[in-house]
Each structure stands twice: as C-alpha cells, then as structure tokens.
Amino acid sequence: MLKITFYHDVLCAWCFLASARLRRIVADVAGDVEVEHRCFALAPTPEAIGRMFGDAERGKAEIMDHWAAAAAHPEGEVIRVEQMRERPFPYPYSMPGLLACKAAEFQQGQAGHWKMFDRVQRAHFIETRNIADFEVLRDCAADSGGLDLARWEQDVHSPEVRQAVEHDLAEARERGITAVPTMIFDDRWQISGAVPEALLRQIIADILAGRDPTQR
C-alpha cells in the first residue's frame, strides 16, 4: 500500500486541480493507494491577505491571477475567475475551511476530510461563495454526505479540532513545507506545485512497482 500525504489549503486553486487528479488516479488503482490529508494555511487569519500583498484589495487581485492560471488547465469544471472578482466580500482566509474539513475527519476519517475539502473548494472556485462564512461551510457539510450536522457544528468550534489543525500546520513547518499542493510519497519522496496528472501517475506507478521515481 502506497501512502500519499497530501498537504493542501481550501484557498488554493492548484490544490483544487491536484485533488481531482488524485481522485482519478486512486480510482484507477483502487486498494493500492491511501491518501492522508493534512491542512496547510496560506492565509491563517483574516488579516493575512492584506499583510502579504500590502492591502486586501490588491491581494484579491493578485490571487485572481493565480485562479486564472489554474483555470487554463481545466479538470472538468470551470474555475469562475471573473465571477469571484465581482464578489463584494473580502477574499476569504484559510482557517474556517480547514476547521470544517478537520471536523468532518473527526466523524468520517480521511474519506470525510477529502469529501469536505472537495465540497468547500467547489463552493469557493465554482460557486464563488464566501467560505469564511460559517453558514456556507454548514451548507457544504450538509452536502458532503453522511455527517451528523449537530456533531459537526459542535466539533468545528471545539478546541480539539483546532488543535488537530494546528498540529498539521506545525508538522508542515517541521517538514519544511512552504507551498501547496505538496505530496509526500511513503514519507520519502516529496513533490510540490502544479504537477501534471501524467507525472503523478508515473510516480505512483514507479513506487507501486518497486522503482525509485527519481531515477527516470
């Protein structure tokens, strides 16, 4: 069994593409690959975007350029860049969505985390909703399938869930991860950024066959 540790942020357009690619690959090699999801916060606080880019408005404009670059690599659904540009709310920050995913994980394990992550990202990139809004996240939880919403709502506000997210963030720092998506294969090989699906498939095929993926 190949373990892939997948560090991602709900705000990251390249993570949106990476998740779709991983889902297709895992479906094709069913039973041979296990994906473990880890949180990474590009913008951990409401003020983070403004600090990174000088002000929040400039930050949103630059982030939309990243969206446009990702949108040039369609993975089945259109990233709605112009629609998000027109939204009146500030660009969201990471923590509400990460807490939502971790709360789903508390109920349904890694599968629940992945379902919630994909649903929150769909709300962000396709529906262009404000994923820092708790009601939006609650809608995502209701849609993601099988969650006890009362328990999810209790968990998402709990110190235990926040502590679990903070643990992921600390682990990422210890591993020297500074960008997402980042994938670590069997705790040995690490790759970051916009990795094409064909390359991901080759890396996974090499490891499953007992070959060193760095020797090609």
DOSEDREN-536311 format. One line per 5 residues: number of its first residue (from 1); their letters; for each residue x, y, z of C-alpha. Coordinates in nm, 2 decimals. Last residue first. Layout:
NUM) a) X:Y:Z; ...
% end
This chain:
216) rqtpd) 1.39:0.85:-1.46; 1.57:0.77:-1.13; 1.36:0.99:-0.90; 1.06:0.75:-0.90; 1.28:0.47:-0.74
211) rgali) 1.12:0.15:-0.86; 0.93:-0.10:-0.65; 0.64:-0.14:-0.90; 0.40:0.05:-0.67; 0.66:0.33:-0.65
206) daiiq) 0.70:0.35:-1.02; 0.33:0.35:-1.09; 0.28:0.63:-0.84; 0.55:0.85:-0.99; 0.42:0.78:-1.34
201) rllae) 0.06:0.86:-1.25; 0.17:1.19:-1.08; 0.37:1.27:-1.40; 0.07:1.21:-1.62; -0.15:1.42:-1.39
196) pvags) 0.07:1.72:-1.43; 0.22:1.86:-1.10; 0.12:2.21:-1.02; 0.33:2.26:-0.71; 0.51:2.04:-0.47
191) iqwrd) 0.68:1.69:-0.47; 0.82:1.49:-0.19; 0.97:1.14:-0.19; 1.03:0.95:0.13; 0.73:0.95:0.38
186) dfimt) 0.57:0.68:0.16; 0.50:0.95:-0.11; 0.48:1.31:0.01; 0.25:1.54:-0.17; 0.26:1.92:-0.16
181) pvati) -0.02:2.14:-0.30; 0.08:2.37:-0.16; 0.37:2.59:-0.05; 0.62:2.63:0.24; 0.67:2.27:0.35
176) grera) 0.99:2.25:0.56; 0.89:1.92:0.72; 0.88:2.08:1.06; 0.67:2.36:0.92; 0.42:2.11:0.77
171) ealdh) 0.40:1.92:1.11; 0.32:2.25:1.28; 0.04:2.32:1.04; -0.10:1.97:1.08; -0.08:2.00:1.46
166) evaqr) -0.26:2.34:1.44; -0.54:2.16:1.25; -0.57:1.90:1.53; -0.56:2.17:1.80; -0.85:2.35:1.63
161) vepsh) -1.04:2.02:1.62; -0.98:1.96:1.98; -1.05:2.32:2.09; -1.41:2.27:1.96; -1.59:2.50:1.72
156) vdqew) -1.59:2.26:1.42; -1.67:1.98:1.66; -2.00:2.12:1.78; -2.11:2.20:1.42; -2.00:1.85:1.31
151) raldl) -2.19:1.69:1.59; -2.51:1.88:1.50; -2.45:1.81:1.14; -2.42:1.43:1.17; -2.23:1.38:0.85
146) ggsda) -2.35:1.13:0.59; -2.28:1.32:0.27; -2.09:1.63:0.17; -2.40:1.84:0.11; -2.49:1.91:0.47
141) acdrl) -2.12:1.99:0.55; -2.11:2.22:0.25; -2.42:2.40:0.37; -2.25:2.44:0.71; -1.95:2.58:0.54
136) vefda) -2.16:2.85:0.37; -2.34:2.92:0.70; -2.00:2.96:0.87; -1.89:3.23:0.63; -1.51:3.21:0.56
131) inrte) -1.60:3.01:0.25; -1.75:3.31:0.09; -1.92:3.18:-0.22; -1.77:3.17:-0.57; -2.00:2.87:-0.68
126) ifhar) -1.72:2.72:-0.88; -1.40:2.81:-0.70; -1.50:2.86:-0.34; -1.81:2.63:-0.31; -1.63:2.37:-0.51
121) qvrdf) -1.33:2.41:-0.28; -1.56:2.35:0.02; -1.71:2.04:-0.14; -1.37:1.90:-0.23; -1.23:1.95:0.12
116) mkwhg) -1.55:1.81:0.28; -1.52:1.49:0.07; -1.15:1.46:0.14; -1.19:1.51:0.52; -1.47:1.25:0.53
111) aqgqq) -1.26:1.00:0.35; -0.97:1.06:0.59; -1.18:0.98:0.89; -1.56:1.01:0.89; -1.65:1.18:1.21
106) feaak) -1.33:1.36:1.32; -1.24:1.40:0.95; -1.56:1.61:0.90; -1.44:1.84:1.19; -1.10:1.85:1.01
101) callg) -1.26:1.97:0.69; -1.46:2.24:0.86; -1.16:2.35:1.06; -0.96:2.39:0.74; -1.25:2.59:0.58
96) pmsyp) -1.27:2.83:0.88; -0.89:2.86:0.89; -0.79:2.96:0.54; -0.89:3.32:0.48; -1.16:3.45:0.25
91) ypfpr) -1.11:3.73:-0.01; -1.31:4.02:0.11; -1.68:4.02:0.02; -1.82:4.22:-0.28; -1.80:3.94:-0.53
86) ermqe) -1.71:4.08:-0.87; -1.36:3.92:-0.90; -1.52:3.59:-0.79; -1.74:3.59:-1.10; -1.45:3.68:-1.32
81) vrive) -1.25:3.38:-1.20; -1.51:3.11:-1.22; -1.30:2.80:-1.22; -1.47:2.58:-1.48; -1.52:2.21:-1.41
76) gepha) -1.37:1.90:-1.57; -1.01:1.94:-1.49; -0.94:2.26:-1.68; -0.57:2.38:-1.70; -0.62:2.75:-1.80
71) aaaaw) -0.83:2.79:-1.49; -0.52:2.74:-1.28; -0.35:3.04:-1.44; -0.67:3.25:-1.40; -0.70:3.15:-1.03
66) hdmie) -0.34:3.26:-0.98; -0.43:3.60:-1.14; -0.73:3.61:-0.91; -0.49:3.59:-0.62; -0.32:3.90:-0.74
61) akgre) -0.65:4.10:-0.75; -0.76:3.96:-0.41; -0.43:4.07:-0.26; -0.45:4.42:-0.40; -0.79:4.46:-0.24
56) adgfm) -0.67:4.32:0.09; -0.38:4.55:0.13; 0.00:4.53:0.10; 0.00:4.18:-0.05; 0.11:3.95:0.23
51) rgiae) -0.02:4.17:0.52; -0.36:4.23:0.35; -0.41:3.86:0.28; -0.32:3.77:0.64; -0.56:4.00:0.81
46) ptpal) -0.85:3.75:0.83; -0.61:3.49:0.98; -0.44:3.17:0.86; -0.38:3.28:0.50; -0.18:3.01:0.32
41) afcrh) -0.29:2.76:0.58; -0.19:2.40:0.53; -0.41:2.11:0.65; -0.31:1.75:0.60; -0.49:1.47:0.42
36) evevd) -0.38:1.11:0.41; -0.43:0.94:0.08; -0.40:0.56:0.06; -0.30:0.39:-0.26; -0.32:0.02:-0.37
31) gavda) -0.68:-0.05:-0.30; -0.82:0.10:-0.61; -0.55:0.18:-0.87; -0.78:0.36:-1.12; -1.00:0.52:-0.86
26) virrl) -0.69:0.65:-0.68; -0.57:0.81:-1.00; -0.90:0.99:-1.07; -0.92:1.11:-0.71; -0.56:1.23:-0.72
21) rasal) -0.62:1.44:-1.03; -0.93:1.60:-0.88; -0.74:1.68:-0.56; -0.45:1.83:-0.76; -0.68:2.06:-0.96
16) fcwac) -0.84:2.21:-0.65; -0.50:2.21:-0.48; -0.38:2.43:-0.77; -0.66:2.67:-0.69; -0.55:2.70:-0.33
11) lvdhy) -0.79:2.86:-0.08; -0.90:2.53:0.07; -0.54:2.46:0.16; -0.35:2.14:0.09; -0.09:1.89:0.22
6) ftikl) -0.14:1.55:0.07; 0.04:1.26:0.24; 0.04:0.98:-0.01; 0.07:0.62:0.13; 0.14:0.34:-0.11
1) m) 0.00:0.00:0.00
% end
